[in-house]
């Protein structure tokens, strides 16, 4: 870390505590001091004295932007230097949670400083809210490709044990972070399963992308997936994973309580998951929130959206695009 940022950051109590103890959670309010008084003070910013009100406003805005950027740089540096296993207390999609520092590194671009000085992490928020609005006590949330828990954790926090949460994540590193967050936050009702979900049960090769030590693509491990024709050529390891279908999982559970909401984020294998869910679709009429990707077997940039629609439209579903996500409502 640059000496200048280290000097600034280590004079801020919550950041210094994270750096020194490398263990205890740091409160969201404390971290917000970085964006408020402390950074402004340490950078030695002075109030503008120009006579024009416009000039004053412009200068204040420039100072705010500069302080925000310096705050982000300082916190990013501290997160990158924190001992693995440390936690930060933050509002993840509105839910107060202790979140591993490794998770925050992969989502750093989604951290926001609010005007009241609090720190929030907003990730895939629009369709998460869509899913939560369709859940109710007694229901089931199936998080297929749960990664580190950006949707599973806030859902579990909001509904508690009234909603059954099953999170499927075969990637070792991402699942480990999810499991540690589940344990840290006392969310024992979250069922984390180390399975890939597709159209045929059995075993398959799975490519896990390794954490990026340079910090340029910290989200890359989240792109881990079953082996396909077109995959990023980046450091990875190959592992064998168990593959299940949602129909198989429903049968083993003797059915899922409704309403059922399913999030699918599987790096191009969306239609595979749906083909293994025909009984679930017929019996439970679940709501789907599906991340759309490039077809990993086409190699020409073809989207998987057409294949998803071709499966669900004959089953009576209607669709709405929310950015890269297709939300699907049963008729």
Secondary structure, DSSP 8 states (H G I E B T S, - for coil): --HHHHHHHTTSHHHHHHHHHS-S---HHHHHTIIIIIHHHHTT------SSHHHHHHHHHHHHHHHHHHHHHHHHHHHHHS-TT-EEEEEETTEEEEEEHHHHHHTGGGEEE-TTS-EEE--SHHHHHHHHHH--TT-EEEEET-TT-TTHHHHHHHHGGGSEEEEE---HHHHHHHHHHHHHTT-TTEEEE--EE-SS-EEEEEEEE---TTSTTTTGGGG-EE--SS---SSEEEEEEEEE-HHHHHHHTT---SSEEEEE--TT-HHHHHHTTHHHHHHH--EEEEE--B-TTT-S--BSHHHHHHHHGGGTEEEEEETTEEEEEE-
